[in-house]
Amino acid sequence: MSRSLNKVMLIGNLGADPEVRSTSNGGRVATLSVATSRQWTGQGGEKQEKTEWHRIVCWNNKGSGLADIAEKYLKKGDKVYIEGRIEYRTWEDRDKQTRYVTEVIARELIMLTPKGSSGEGTDAPRVKAAAKVAPEGQAESLEAFPEALDEENDDLPF
């Protein structure tokens, strides 16, 4: 039996407010731009830093309102934990040019910015939301895994 794994875990800051839109069939999707940075000391002893930008896609699936949560509670600068899978897409634009995009399809989102420390002192609670996907690709209800809503029982080391 051959198995594979496609899992991404990121902790970073939003570079812009979430972009939320509705699809033609009434679904909602939020797109986030998340920055992660790494630092190191170069050969000459100078500190160096590199920032990577990640495109995150949060869908409102059956039992999961990740797009609604992102729209309601997230703002530019907020620190988030994202867990999901990486996906590559190609398409042809109006000028017949082939375009490529790499996206992280979010399965779980945890807001890490302390309450009231971003924006205008929002009263947003710390929220952990997830979408558990069934084998047929249909999302299950959050009641199927209540531990996803238990902020005391997360696996983050901080």
N, CA, C and O atoms as a GROMACS GRO file, in nm:
protein
  632
    1MET      N    1   0.084  -0.117   0.000
    1MET     CA    2   0.000   0.000   0.000
    1MET      C    3   0.089   0.124   0.000
    1MET      O    4   0.176   0.139   0.086
    2SER      N    5   0.067   0.211  -0.095
    2SER     CA    6   0.145   0.334  -0.106
    2SER      C    7   0.067   0.450  -0.046
    2SER      O    8  -0.050   0.471  -0.080
    3ARG      N    9   0.129   0.525   0.042
    3ARG     CA   10   0.066   0.641   0.103
    3ARG      C   11   0.149   0.764   0.071
    3ARG      O   12   0.267   0.755   0.038
    4SER      N   13   0.086   0.878   0.082
    4SER     CA   14   0.157   1.004   0.062
    4SER      C   15   0.103   1.106   0.161
    4SER      O   16   0.000   1.084   0.225
    5LEU      N   17   0.173   1.219   0.172
    5LEU     CA   18   0.133   1.323   0.266
    5LEU      C   19   0.156   1.458   0.202
    5LEU      O   20   0.261   1.484   0.144
    6ASN      N   21   0.057   1.544   0.211
    6ASN     CA   22   0.066   1.681   0.163
    6ASN      C   23   0.016   1.768   0.277
    6ASN      O   24  -0.105   1.790   0.289
    7LYS      N   25   0.106   1.817   0.360
    7LYS     CA   26   0.068   1.894   0.478
    7LYS      C   27   0.160   2.014   0.493
    7LYS      O   28   0.282   2.002   0.484
    8VAL      N   29   0.098   2.130   0.516
    8VAL     CA   30   0.172   2.254   0.534
    8VAL      C   31   0.130   2.314   0.668
    8VAL      O   32   0.012   2.317   0.700
    9MET      N   33   0.227   2.362   0.746
    9MET     CA   34   0.200   2.433   0.870
    9MET      C   35   0.281   2.562   0.866
    9MET      O   36   0.402   2.560   0.845
   10LEU      N   37   0.212   2.674   0.885
   10LEU     CA   38   0.277   2.805   0.880
   10LEU      C   39   0.236   2.888   1.000
   10LEU      O   40   0.121   2.881   1.045
   11ILE      N   41   0.329   2.966   1.051
   11ILE     CA   42   0.298   3.071   1.148
   11ILE      C   43   0.359   3.197   1.089
   11ILE      O   44   0.479   3.205   1.065
   12GLY      N   45   0.274   3.296   1.067
   12GLY     CA   46   0.321   3.419   1.008
   12GLY      C   47   0.222   3.532   1.028
   12GLY      O   48   0.123   3.518   1.100
   13ASN      N   49   0.250   3.643   0.963
   13ASN     CA   50   0.168   3.763   0.976
   13ASN      C   51   0.099   3.794   0.845
   13ASN      O   52   0.155   3.775   0.737
   14LEU      N   53  -0.025   3.844   0.856
   14LEU     CA   54  -0.101   3.884   0.737
   14LEU      C   55  -0.041   4.011   0.680
   14LEU      O   56  -0.015   4.107   0.752
   15GLY      N   57  -0.019   4.011   0.549
   15GLY     CA   58   0.034   4.128   0.481
   15GLY      C   59  -0.074   4.224   0.436
   15GLY      O   60  -0.044   4.336   0.396
   16ALA      N   61  -0.200   4.180   0.442
   16ALA     CA   62  -0.313   4.263   0.402
   16ALA      C   63  -0.438   4.207   0.467
   16ALA      O   64  -0.438   4.094   0.515
   17ASP      N   65  -0.544   4.286   0.469
   17ASP     CA   66  -0.673   4.234   0.516
   17ASP      C   67  -0.716   4.120   0.425
   17ASP      O   68  -0.682   4.120   0.307
   18PRO      N   69  -0.791   4.022   0.477
   18PRO     CA   70  -0.839   3.912   0.393
   18PRO      C   71  -0.926   3.964   0.278
   18PRO      O   72  -1.002   4.059   0.294
   19GLU      N   73  -0.912   3.901   0.162
   19GLU     CA   74  -0.998   3.930   0.047
   19GLU      C   75  -1.103   3.821   0.043
   19GLU      O   76  -1.071   3.704   0.025
   20VAL      N   77  -1.229   3.858   0.060
   20VAL     CA   78  -1.338   3.761   0.065
   20VAL      C   79  -1.429   3.782  -0.055
   20VAL      O   80  -1.465   3.895  -0.088
   21ARG      N   81  -1.466   3.672  -0.119
   21ARG     CA   82  -1.558   3.681  -0.232
   21ARG      C   83  -1.652   3.561  -0.230
   21ARG      O   84  -1.628   3.461  -0.163
   22SER      N   85  -1.759   3.574  -0.306
   22SER     CA   86  -1.857   3.466  -0.320
   22SER      C   87  -1.840   3.402  -0.456
   22SER      O   88  -1.810   3.469  -0.555
   23THR      N   89  -1.859   3.271  -0.461
   23THR     CA   90  -1.851   3.199  -0.588
   23THR      C   91  -1.987   3.201  -0.656
   23THR      O   92  -2.086   3.243  -0.595
   24SER      N   93  -1.993   3.157  -0.780
   24SER     CA   94  -2.118   3.159  -0.855
   24SER      C   95  -2.223   3.066  -0.795
   24SER      O   96  -2.343   3.088  -0.815
   25ASN      N   97  -2.180   2.963  -0.722
   25ASN     CA   98  -2.277   2.872  -0.660
   25ASN      C   99  -2.309   2.909  -0.515
   25ASN      O  100  -2.369   2.830  -0.442
   26GLY      N  101  -2.269   3.030  -0.473
   26GLY     CA  102  -2.306   3.078  -0.341
   26GLY      C  103  -2.205   3.049  -0.230
   26GLY      O  104  -2.226   3.090  -0.116
   27GLY      N  105  -2.096   2.979  -0.262
   27GLY     CA  106  -1.993   2.954  -0.162
   27GLY      C  107  -1.913   3.079  -0.134
   27GLY      O  108  -1.915   3.174  -0.212
   28ARG      N  109  -1.841   3.079  -0.021
   28ARG     CA  110  -1.756   3.194   0.014
   28ARG      C  111  -1.614   3.146   0.032
   28ARG      O  112  -1.589   3.036   0.082
   29VAL      N  113  -1.520   3.230  -0.010
   29VAL     CA  114  -1.379   3.197   0.000
   29VAL      C  115  -1.301   3.324   0.038
   29VAL      O  116  -1.328   3.432  -0.012
   30ALA      N  117  -1.206   3.306   0.129
   30ALA     CA  118  -1.118   3.416   0.169
   30ALA      C  119  -0.976   3.383   0.125
   30ALA      O  120  -0.931   3.269   0.137
   31THR      N  121  -0.907   3.483   0.074
   31THR     CA  122  -0.767   3.468   0.036
   31THR      C  123  -0.683   3.554   0.130
   31THR      O  124  -0.710   3.672   0.149
   32LEU      N  125  -0.582   3.490   0.188
   32LEU     CA  126  -0.492   3.558   0.281
   32LEU      C  127  -0.352   3.561   0.222
   32LEU      O  128  -0.312   3.470   0.150
   33SER      N  129  -0.279   3.665   0.253
   33SER     CA  130  -0.139   3.675   0.217
   33SER      C  131  -0.061   3.672   0.349
   33SER      O  132  -0.067   3.765   0.428
   34VAL      N  133   0.014   3.563   0.371
   34VAL     CA  134   0.084   3.543   0.497
   34VAL      C  135   0.234   3.544   0.473
   34VAL      O  136   0.284   3.477   0.383
   35ALA      N  137   0.305   3.620   0.555
   35ALA     CA  138   0.451   3.630   0.545
   35ALA      C  139   0.516   3.548   0.655
   35ALA      O  140   0.476   3.556   0.772
   36THR      N  141   0.616   3.470   0.616
   36THR     CA  142   0.701   3.402   0.714
   36THR      C  143   0.844   3.449   0.687
   36THR      O  144   0.882   3.473   0.573
   37SER      N  145   0.922   3.462   0.793
   37SER     CA  146   1.059   3.510   0.779
   37SER      C  147   1.156   3.417   0.850
   37SER      O  148   1.122   3.353   0.950
   38ARG      N  149   1.275   3.410   0.796
   38ARG     CA  150   1.382   3.337   0.863
   38ARG      C  151   1.504   3.426   0.867
   38ARG      O  152   1.528   3.506   0.777
   39GLN      N  153   1.581   3.410   0.973
   39GLN     CA  154   1.701   3.492   0.991
   39GLN      C  155   1.821   3.400   1.011
   39GLN      O  156   1.809   3.291   1.065
   40TRP      N  157   1.936   3.447   0.965
   40TRP     CA  158   2.059   3.373   0.983
   40TRP      C  159   2.175   3.471   0.981
   40TRP      O  160   2.160   3.587   0.944
   41THR      N  161   2.290   3.423   1.022
   41THR     CA  162   2.412   3.503   1.021
   41THR      C  163   2.494   3.460   0.901
   41THR      O  164   2.525   3.342   0.884
   42GLY      N  165   2.529   3.557   0.817
   42GLY     CA  166   2.607   3.530   0.696
   42GLY      C  167   2.751   3.497   0.729
   42GLY      O  168   2.793   3.504   0.845
   43GLN      N  169   2.828   3.461   0.626
   43GLN     CA  170   2.969   3.423   0.644
   43GLN      C  171   3.051   3.536   0.703
   43GLN      O  172   3.147   3.511   0.777
   44GLY      N  173   3.015   3.659   0.672
   44GLY     CA  174   3.088   3.774   0.726
   44GLY      C  175   3.039   3.817   0.864
   44GLY      O  176   3.085   3.919   0.916
   45GLY      N  177   2.946   3.743   0.923
   45GLY     CA  178   2.894   3.776   1.055
   45GLY      C  179   2.774   3.869   1.054
   45GLY      O  180   2.720   3.903   1.160
   46GLU      N  181   2.732   3.911   0.935
   46GLU     CA  182   2.618   4.003   0.927
   46GLU      C  183   2.487   3.924   0.935
   46GLU      O  184   2.475   3.813   0.883
   47LYS      N  185   2.390   3.986   1.001
   47LYS     CA  186   2.257   3.924   1.012
   47LYS      C  187   2.184   3.940   0.880
   47LYS      O  188   2.187   4.046   0.818
   48GLN      N  189   2.118   3.833   0.838
   48GLN     CA  190   2.041   3.836   0.715
   48GLN      C  191   1.901   3.784   0.743
   48GLN      O  192   1.879   3.708   0.837
   49GLU      N  193   1.806   3.827   0.659
   49GLU     CA  194   1.667   3.785   0.676
   49GLU      C  195   1.604   3.767   0.539
   49GLU      O  196   1.631   3.843   0.446
   50LYS      N  197   1.519   3.666   0.528
   50LYS     CA  198   1.444   3.644   0.405
   50LYS      C  199   1.298   3.621   0.441
   50LYS      O  200   1.267   3.543   0.531
   51THR      N  201   1.210   3.690   0.370
   51THR     CA  202   1.066   3.677   0.392
   51THR      C  203   1.005   3.606   0.273
   51THR      O  204   1.032   3.641   0.158
   52GLU      N  205   0.923   3.507   0.301
   52GLU     CA  206   0.847   3.435   0.198
   52GLU      C  207   0.701   3.472   0.213
   52GLU      O  208   0.650   3.485   0.324
   53TRP      N  209   0.632   3.489   0.101
   53TRP     CA  210   0.489   3.521   0.102
   53TRP      C  211   0.412   3.400   0.055
   53TRP      O  212   0.447   3.337  -0.044
   54HIS      N  213   0.306   3.367   0.128
   54HIS     CA  214   0.225   3.249   0.100
   54HIS      C  215   0.081   3.292   0.074
   54HIS      O  216   0.026   3.374   0.147
   55ARG      N  217   0.023   3.236  -0.030
   55ARG     CA  218  -0.118   3.261  -0.064
   55ARG      C  219  -0.200   3.151   0.003
   55ARG      O  220  -0.184   3.033  -0.028
   56ILE      N  221  -0.289   3.191   0.094
   56ILE     CA  222  -0.372   3.098   0.170
   56ILE      C  223  -0.516   3.111   0.123
   56ILE      O  224  -0.567   3.222   0.109
   57VAL      N  225  -0.583   2.998   0.100
   57VAL     CA  226  -0.722   2.998   0.057
   57VAL      C  227  -0.805   2.932   0.166
   57VAL      O  228  -0.781   2.816   0.202
   58CYS      N  229  -0.903   3.005   0.219
   58CYS     CA  230  -0.991   2.956   0.326
   58CYS      C  231  -1.133   2.947   0.271
   58CYS      O  232  -1.193   3.049   0.236
   59TRP      N  233  -1.185   2.827   0.263
   59TRP     CA  234  -1.320   2.804   0.212
   59TRP      C  235  -1.420   2.791   0.325
   59TRP      O  236  -1.385   2.748   0.435
   60ASN      N  237  -1.542   2.828   0.298
   60ASN     CA  238  -1.654   2.794   0.386
   60ASN      C  239  -1.706   2.660   0.336
   60ASN      O  240  -1.782   2.654   0.239
   61ASN      N  241  -1.665   2.553   0.401
   61ASN     CA  242  -1.714   2.420   0.366
   61ASN      C  243  -1.824   2.382   0.461
   61ASN      O  244  -1.847   2.450   0.561
   62LYS      N  245  -1.891   2.275   0.431
   62LYS     CA  246  -1.995   2.223   0.520
   62LYS      C  247  -1.932   2.199   0.657
   62LYS      O  248  -1.840   2.119   0.670
   63GLY      N  249  -1.982   2.267   0.760
   63GLY     CA  250  -1.929   2.250   0.895
   63GLY      C  251  -1.809   2.338   0.926
   63GLY      O  252  -1.758   2.334   1.038
   64SER      N  253  -1.762   2.416   0.831
   64SER     CA  254  -1.645   2.501   0.854
   64SER      C  255  -1.673   2.639   0.796
   64SER      O  256  -1.715   2.651   0.681
   65GLY      N  257  -1.650   2.741   0.873
   65GLY     CA  258  -1.669   2.877   0.825
   65GLY      C  259  -1.540   2.954   0.823
   65GLY      O  260  -1.535   3.068   0.868
   66LEU      N  261  -1.432   2.894   0.771
   66LEU     CA  262  -1.302   2.960   0.773
   66LEU      C  263  -1.304   3.095   0.702
   66LEU      O  264  -1.242   3.190   0.749
   67ALA      N  265  -1.372   3.104   0.590
   67ALA     CA  266  -1.378   3.233   0.517
   67ALA      C  267  -1.448   3.339   0.600
   67ALA      O  268  -1.403   3.453   0.607
   68ASP      N  269  -1.559   3.302   0.664
   68ASP     CA  270  -1.633   3.397   0.748
   68ASP      C  271  -1.550   3.440   0.868
   68ASP      O  272  -1.552   3.557   0.906
   69ILE      N  273  -1.479   3.347   0.929
   69ILE     CA  274  -1.394   3.379   1.045
   69ILE      C  275  -1.283   3.474   1.003
   69ILE      O  276  -1.256   3.573   1.071
   70ALA      N  277  -1.218   3.445   0.889
   70ALA     CA  278  -1.112   3.532   0.840
   70ALA      C  279  -1.164   3.673   0.815
   70ALA      O  280  -1.100   3.772   0.851
   71GLU      N  281  -1.281   3.682   0.752
   71GLU     CA  282  -1.339   3.813   0.722
   71GLU      C  283  -1.373   3.891   0.849
   71GLU      O  284  -1.350   4.012   0.857
   72LYS      N  285  -1.428   3.823   0.947
   72LYS     CA  286  -1.477   3.889   1.067
   72LYS      C  287  -1.365   3.928   1.165
   72LYS      O  288  -1.372   4.034   1.227
   73TYR      N  289  -1.264   3.844   1.178
   73TYR     CA  290  -1.166   3.863   1.286
   73TYR      C  291  -1.024   3.900   1.243
   73TYR      O  292  -0.948   3.951   1.326
   74LEU      N  293  -0.986   3.875   1.118
   74LEU     CA  294  -0.846   3.897   1.081
   74LEU      C  295  -0.824   4.032   1.014
   74LEU      O  296  -0.910   4.083   0.942
   75LYS      N  297  -0.707   4.089   1.041
   75LYS     CA  298  -0.667   4.217   0.983
   75LYS      C  299  -0.518   4.212   0.947
   75LYS      O  300  -0.444   4.127   0.996
   76LYS      N  301  -0.479   4.302   0.863
   76LYS     CA  302  -0.338   4.316   0.827
   76LYS      C  303  -0.253   4.322   0.953
   76LYS      O  304  -0.286   4.394   1.047
   77GLY      N  305  -0.144   4.247   0.955
   77GLY     CA  306  -0.052   4.246   1.068
   77GLY      C  307  -0.078   4.136   1.169
   77GLY      O  308   0.011   4.104   1.248
   78ASP      N  309  -0.198   4.077   1.169
   78ASP     CA  310  -0.229   3.971   1.267
   78ASP      C  311  -0.141   3.849   1.245
   78ASP      O  312  -0.109   3.812   1.132
   79LYS      N  313  -0.104   3.786   1.356
   79LYS     CA  314  -0.027   3.662   1.351
   79LYS      C  315  -0.125   3.546   1.350
   79LYS      O  316  -0.220   3.544   1.429
   80VAL      N  317  -0.102   3.449   1.260
   80VAL     CA  318  -0.190   3.334   1.247
   80VAL      C  319  -0.110   3.205   1.232
   80VAL      O  320   0.004   3.204   1.186
   81TYR      N  321  -0.174   3.096   1.273
   81TYR     CA  322  -0.125   2.961   1.246
   81TYR      C  323  -0.219   2.905   1.141
   81TYR      O  324  -0.341   2.908   1.157
   82ILE      N  325  -0.162   2.853   1.034
   82ILE     CA  326  -0.239   2.794   0.925
   82ILE      C  327  -0.190   2.652   0.904
   82ILE      O  328  -0.069   2.626   0.901
   83GLU      N  329  -0.284   2.560   0.891
   83GLU     CA  330  -0.250   2.424   0.856
   83GLU      C  331  -0.336   2.384   0.737
   83GLU      O  332  -0.455   2.413   0.734
   84GLY      N  333  -0.276   2.318   0.641
   84GLY     CA  334  -0.352   2.278   0.523
   84GLY      C  335  -0.267   2.198   0.428
   84GLY      O  336  -0.171   2.132   0.468
   85ARG      N  337  -0.303   2.204   0.300
   85ARG     CA  338  -0.230   2.130   0.197
   85ARG      C  339  -0.186   2.227   0.088
   85ARG      O  340  -0.250   2.330   0.068
   86ILE      N  341  -0.079   2.194   0.020
   86ILE     CA  342  -0.029   2.278  -0.087
   86ILE      C  343  -0.092   2.233  -0.219
   86ILE      O  344  -0.110   2.114  -0.243
   87GLU      N  345  -0.125   2.330  -0.302
   87GLU     CA  346  -0.188   2.300  -0.430
   87GLU      C  347  -0.128   2.391  -0.537
   87GLU      O  348  -0.106   2.510  -0.513
   88TYR      N  349  -0.104   2.335  -0.654
   88TYR     CA  350  -0.049   2.411  -0.766
   88TYR      C  351  -0.156   2.418  -0.875
   88TYR      O  352  -0.219   2.317  -0.907
   89ARG      N  353  -0.176   2.537  -0.931
   89ARG     CA  354  -0.274   2.553  -1.038
   89ARG      C  355  -0.212   2.628  -1.155
   89ARG      O  356  -0.121   2.710  -1.137
   90THR      N  357  -0.260   2.599  -1.273
   90THR     CA  358  -0.221   2.675  -1.392
   90THR      C  359  -0.349   2.715  -1.465
   90THR      O  360  -0.450   2.646  -1.457
   91TRP      N  361  -0.342   2.826  -1.536
   91TRP     CA  362  -0.453   2.871  -1.619
   91TRP      C  363  -0.398   2.962  -1.727
   91TRP      O  364  -0.284   3.007  -1.720
   92GLU      N  365  -0.481   2.988  -1.824
   92GLU     CA  366  -0.444   3.076  -1.934
   92GLU      C  367  -0.517   3.209  -1.917
   92GLU      O  368  -0.640   3.212  -1.904
   93ASP      N  369  -0.442   3.319  -1.918
   93ASP     CA  370  -0.504   3.451  -1.900
   93ASP      C  371  -0.561   3.502  -2.032
   93ASP      O  372  -0.557   3.432  -2.134
   94ARG      N  373  -0.614   3.624  -2.030
   94ARG     CA  374  -0.677   3.682  -2.150
   94ARG      C  375  -0.580   3.698  -2.266
   94ARG      O  376  -0.620   3.695  -2.383
   95ASP      N  377  -0.451   3.715  -2.233
   95ASP     CA  378  -0.350   3.731  -2.337
   95ASP      C  379  -0.291   3.598  -2.382
   95ASP      O  380  -0.188   3.595  -2.449
   96LYS      N  381  -0.356   3.489  -2.344
   96LYS     CA  382  -0.313   3.352  -2.380
   96LYS      C  383  -0.179   3.314  -2.318
   96LYS      O  384  -0.108   3.228  -2.370
   97GLN      N  385  -0.144   3.379  -2.206
   97GLN     CA  386  -0.023   3.347  -2.133
   97GLN      C  387  -0.057   3.244  -2.024
   97GLN      O  388  -0.160   3.258  -1.957
   98THR      N  389   0.026   3.144  -2.007
   98THR     CA  390   0.003   3.046  -1.901
   98THR      C  391   0.049   3.106  -1.768
   98THR      O  392   0.162   3.153  -1.757
   99ARG      N  393  -0.039   3.102  -1.670
   99ARG     CA  394  -0.009   3.154  -1.536
   99ARG      C  395  -0.003   3.038  -1.438
   99ARG      O  396  -0.072   2.938  -1.454
  100TYR      N  397   0.080   3.054  -1.337
  100TYR     CA  398   0.099   2.951  -1.235
  100TYR      C  399   0.077   3.013  -1.097
  100TYR      O  400   0.112   3.129  -1.074
  101VAL      N  401   0.019   2.937  -1.007
  101VAL     CA  402   0.002   2.984  -0.871
  101VAL      C  403   0.020   2.865  -0.775
  101VAL      O  404  -0.023   2.753  -0.804
  102THR      N  405   0.083   2.894  -0.664
  102THR     CA  406   0.097   2.796  -0.556
  102THR      C  407   0.014   2.848  -0.439
  102THR      O  408   0.030   2.962  -0.398
  103GLU      N  409  -0.074   2.763  -0.387
  103GLU     CA  410  -0.164   2.803  -0.279
  103GLU      C  411  -0.161   2.700  -0.167
  103GLU      O  412  -0.132   2.582  -0.189
  104VAL      N  413  -0.191   2.747  -0.047
  104VAL     CA  414  -0.214   2.658   0.066
  104VAL      C  415  -0.365   2.660   0.090
  104VAL      O  416  -0.422   2.765   0.118
  105ILE      N  417  -0.427   2.544   0.078
  105ILE     CA  418  -0.570   2.532   0.105
  105ILE      C  419  -0.584   2.502   0.254
  105ILE      O  420  -0.548   2.394   0.300
  106ALA      N  421  -0.635   2.600   0.328
  106ALA     CA  422  -0.639   2.591   0.475
  106ALA      C  423  -0.741   2.488   0.521
  106ALA      O  424  -0.852   2.479   0.468
  107ARG      N  425  -0.700   2.410   0.619
  107ARG     CA  426  -0.788   2.316   0.687
  107ARG      C  427  -0.812   2.364   0.830
  107ARG      O  428  -0.915   2.334   0.890
  108GLU      N  429  -0.715   2.438   0.881
  108GLU     CA  430  -0.723   2.488   1.019
  108GLU      C  431  -0.661   2.626   1.025
  108GLU      O  432  -0.561   2.655   0.958
  109LEU      N  433  -0.721   2.712   1.106
  109LEU     CA  434  -0.673   2.848   1.123
  109LEU      C  435  -0.683   2.882   1.271
  109LEU      O  436  -0.789   2.865   1.332
  110ILE      N  437  -0.573   2.930   1.328
  110ILE     CA  438  -0.573   2.973   1.468
  110ILE      C  439  -0.519   3.115   1.472
  110ILE      O  440  -0.410   3.144   1.421
  111MET      N  441  -0.596   3.204   1.533
  111MET     CA  442  -0.552   3.342   1.548
  111MET      C  443  -0.459   3.350   1.668
  111MET      O  444  -0.495   3.309   1.778
  112LEU      N  445  -0.340   3.402   1.647
  112LEU     CA  446  -0.239   3.409   1.753
  112LEU      C  447  -0.219   3.549   1.809
  112LEU      O  448  -0.156   3.564   1.913
  113THR      N  449  -0.272   3.650   1.743
  113THR     CA  450  -0.259   3.787   1.793
  113THR      C  451  -0.347   3.802   1.917
  113THR      O  452  -0.466   3.772   1.912
  114PRO      N  453  -0.290   3.849   2.028
  114PRO     CA  454  -0.371   3.867   2.150
  114PRO      C  455  -0.488   3.961   2.128
  114PRO      O  456  -0.480   4.055   2.049
  115LYS      N  457  -0.595   3.935   2.199
  115LYS     CA  458  -0.717   4.015   2.190
  115LYS      C  459  -0.687   4.162   2.212
  115LYS      O  460  -0.620   4.200   2.309
  116GLY      N  461  -0.737   4.246   2.122
  116GLY     CA  462  -0.724   4.390   2.138
  116GLY      C  463  -0.590   4.448   2.098
  116GLY      O  464  -0.572   4.569   2.109
  117SER      N  465  -0.493   4.364   2.051
  117SER     CA  466  -0.362   4.421   2.019
  117SER      C  467  -0.346   4.453   1.871
  117SER      O  468  -0.240   4.502   1.831
  118SER      N  469  -0.447   4.427   1.790
  118SER     CA  470  -0.438   4.462   1.648
  118SER      C  471  -0.550   4.558   1.613
  118SER      O  472  -0.654   4.560   1.679
  119GLY      N  473  -0.529   4.635   1.511
  119GLY     CA  474  -0.635   4.724   1.463
  119GLY      C  475  -0.680   4.822   1.568
  119GLY      O  476  -0.598   4.878   1.641
  120GLU      N  477  -0.812   4.844   1.576
  120GLU     CA  478  -0.869   4.942   1.668
  120GLU      C  479  -0.918   4.878   1.797
  120GLU      O  480  -1.026   4.914   1.844
  121GLY      N  481  -0.844   4.786   1.855
  121GLY     CA  482  -0.886   4.727   1.982
  121GLY      C  483  -1.007   4.638   1.967
  121GLY      O  484  -1.102   4.648   2.045
  122THR      N  485  -1.007   4.552   1.869
  122THR     CA  486  -1.119   4.463   1.844
  122THR      C  487  -1.147   4.371   1.963
  122THR      O  488  -1.057   4.339   2.039
  123ASP      N  489  -1.270   4.331   1.977
  123ASP     CA  490  -1.309   4.238   2.083
  123ASP      C  491  -1.315   4.095   2.031
  123ASP      O  492  -1.387   4.013   2.086
  124ALA      N  493  -1.242   4.065   1.926
  124ALA     CA  494  -1.245   3.931   1.867
  124ALA      C  495  -1.188   3.829   1.964
  124ALA      O  496  -1.080   3.850   2.019
  125PRO      N  497  -1.258   3.719   1.985
  125PRO     CA  498  -1.205   3.614   2.070
  125PRO      C  499  -1.097   3.537   1.996
  125PRO      O  500  -1.088   3.543   1.874
  126ARG      N  501  -1.016   3.465   2.071
  126ARG     CA  502  -0.921   3.376   2.006
  126ARG      C  503  -1.002   3.259   1.952
  126ARG      O  504  -1.073   3.192   2.027
  127VAL      N  505  -0.991   3.235   1.823
  127VAL     CA  506  -1.073   3.134   1.759
  127VAL      C  507  -0.983   3.031   1.693
  127VAL      O  508  -0.884   3.065   1.629
  128LYS      N  509  -1.019   2.906   1.709
  128LYS     CA  510  -0.954   2.798   1.638
  128LYS      C  511  -1.064   2.730   1.559
  128LYS      O  512  -1.160   2.680   1.617
  129ALA      N  513  -1.050   2.727   1.428
  129ALA     CA  514  -1.152   2.664   1.344
  129ALA      C  515  -1.084   2.568   1.250
  129ALA      O  516  -0.969   2.588   1.211
  130ALA      N  517  -1.155   2.463   1.214
  130ALA     CA  518  -1.097   2.363   1.126
  130ALA      C  519  -1.204   2.302   1.039
  130ALA      O  520  -1.323   2.305   1.071
  131ALA      N  521  -1.158   2.246   0.930
  131ALA     CA  522  -1.247   2.172   0.840
  131ALA      C  523  -1.189   2.033   0.824
  131ALA      O  524  -1.082   2.018   0.764
  132LYS      N  525  -1.255   1.933   0.874
  132LYS     CA  526  -1.210   1.795   0.860
  132LYS      C  527  -1.275   1.739   0.735
  132LYS      O  528  -1.397   1.741   0.722
  133VAL      N  529  -1.194   1.691   0.643
  133VAL     CA  530  -1.246   1.648   0.514
  133VAL      C  531  -1.265   1.497   0.514
  133VAL      O  532  -1.174   1.421   0.548
  134ALA      N  533  -1.383   1.455   0.474
  134ALA     CA  534  -1.416   1.314   0.462
  134ALA      C  535  -1.355   1.259   0.333
  134ALA      O  536  -1.319   1.336   0.245
  135PRO      N  537  -1.343   1.126   0.319
  135PRO     CA  538  -1.281   1.067   0.201
  135PRO      C  539  -1.345   1.111   0.069
  135PRO      O  540  -1.275   1.121  -0.032
  136GLU      N  541  -1.475   1.137   0.067
  136GLU     CA  542  -1.540   1.177  -0.057
  136GLU      C  543  -1.512   1.323  -0.089
  136GLU      O  544  -1.558   1.372  -0.192
  137GLY      N  545  -1.438   1.393  -0.004
  137GLY     CA  546  -1.410   1.534  -0.026
  137GLY      C  547  -1.514   1.625   0.036
  137GLY      O  548  -1.503   1.747   0.024
  138GLN      N  549  -1.614   1.570   0.104
  138GLN     CA  550  -1.715   1.650   0.172
  138GLN      C  551  -1.666   1.680   0.313
  138GLN      O  552  -1.619   1.589   0.382
  139ALA      N  553  -1.675   1.803   0.357
  139ALA     CA  554  -1.632   1.840   0.492
  139ALA      C  555  -1.732   1.788   0.594
  139ALA      O  556  -1.852   1.785   0.568
  140GLU      N  557  -1.681   1.748   0.710
  140GLU     CA  558  -1.767   1.704   0.819
  140GLU      C  559  -1.798   1.820   0.910
  140GLU      O  560  -1.734   1.925   0.902
  141SER      N  561  -1.893   1.802   0.996
  141SER     CA  562  -1.933   1.906   1.090
  141SER      C  563  -1.829   1.920   1.201
  141SER      O  564  -1.759   1.824   1.233
  142LEU      N  565  -1.818   2.041   1.258
  142LEU     CA  566  -1.725   2.062   1.368
  142LEU      C  567  -1.761   1.978   1.490
  142LEU      O  568  -1.674   1.950   1.572
  143GLU      N  569  -1.888   1.938   1.502
  143GLU     CA  570  -1.926   1.852   1.614
  143GLU      C  571  -1.856   1.717   1.608
  143GLU      O  572  -1.844   1.648   1.709
  144ALA      N  573  -1.810   1.678   1.489
  144ALA     CA  574  -1.742   1.550   1.473
  144ALA      C  575  -1.604   1.550   1.537
  144ALA      O  576  -1.549   1.443   1.563
  145PHE      N  577  -1.548   1.666   1.563
  145PHE     CA  578  -1.417   1.674   1.630
  145PHE      C  579  -1.413   1.797   1.719
  145PHE      O  580  -1.351   1.898   1.684
  146PRO      N  581  -1.479   1.789   1.837
  146PRO     CA  582  -1.488   1.905   1.926
  146PRO      C  583  -1.353   1.956   1.974
  146PRO      O  584  -1.342   2.071   2.016
  147GLU      N  585  -1.249   1.872   1.968
  147GLU     CA  586  -1.118   1.918   2.013
  147GLU      C  587  -1.067   2.034   1.928
  147GLU      O  588  -0.980   2.108   1.972
  148ALA      N  589  -1.120   2.050   1.807
  148ALA     CA  590  -1.079   2.161   1.722
  148ALA      C  591  -1.124   2.295   1.777
  148ALA      O  592  -1.069   2.400   1.743
  149LEU      N  593  -1.224   2.293   1.863
  149LEU     CA  594  -1.275   2.417   1.920
  149LEU      C  595  -1.218   2.444   2.059
  149LEU      O  596  -1.245   2.549   2.118
  150ASP      N  597  -1.139   2.352   2.111
  150ASP     CA  598  -1.086   2.364   2.246
  150ASP      C  599  -0.951   2.434   2.241
  150ASP      O  600  -0.849   2.372   2.212
  151GLU      N  601  -0.950   2.564   2.268
  151GLU     CA  602  -0.826   2.640   2.257
  151GLU      C  603  -0.721   2.600   2.360
  151GLU      O  604  -0.603   2.630   2.341
  152GLU      N  605  -0.761   2.535   2.468
  152GLU     CA  606  -0.665   2.490   2.569
  152GLU      C  607  -0.591   2.365   2.524
  152GLU      O  608  -0.485   2.334   2.577
  153ASN      N  609  -0.645   2.294   2.426
  153ASN     CA  610  -0.589   2.166   2.388
  153ASN      C  611  -0.528   2.172   2.249
  153ASN      O  612  -0.550   2.081   2.169
  154ASP      N  613  -0.452   2.278   2.218
  154ASP     CA  614  -0.389   2.279   2.087
  154ASP      C  615  -0.247   2.225   2.099
  154ASP      O  616  -0.192   2.218   2.209
  155ASP      N  617  -0.188   2.187   1.988
  155ASP     CA  618  -0.057   2.124   1.988
  155ASP      C  619   0.057   2.221   1.966
  155ASP      O  620   0.170   2.179   1.944
  156LEU      N  621   0.029   2.352   1.972
  156LEU     CA  622   0.133   2.450   1.952
  156LEU      C  623   0.222   2.458   2.077
  156LEU      O  624   0.172   2.450   2.189
  157PRO      N  625   0.352   2.473   2.057
  157PRO     CA  626   0.445   2.472   2.171
  157PRO      C  627   0.451   2.603   2.248
  157PRO      O  628   0.542   2.621   2.328
  158PHE      N  629   0.358   2.695   2.227
  158PHE     CA  630   0.360   2.821   2.300
  158PHE      C  631   0.222   2.862   2.340
  158PHE      O  632   0.205   2.967   2.402
   0.00000   0.00000   0.00000
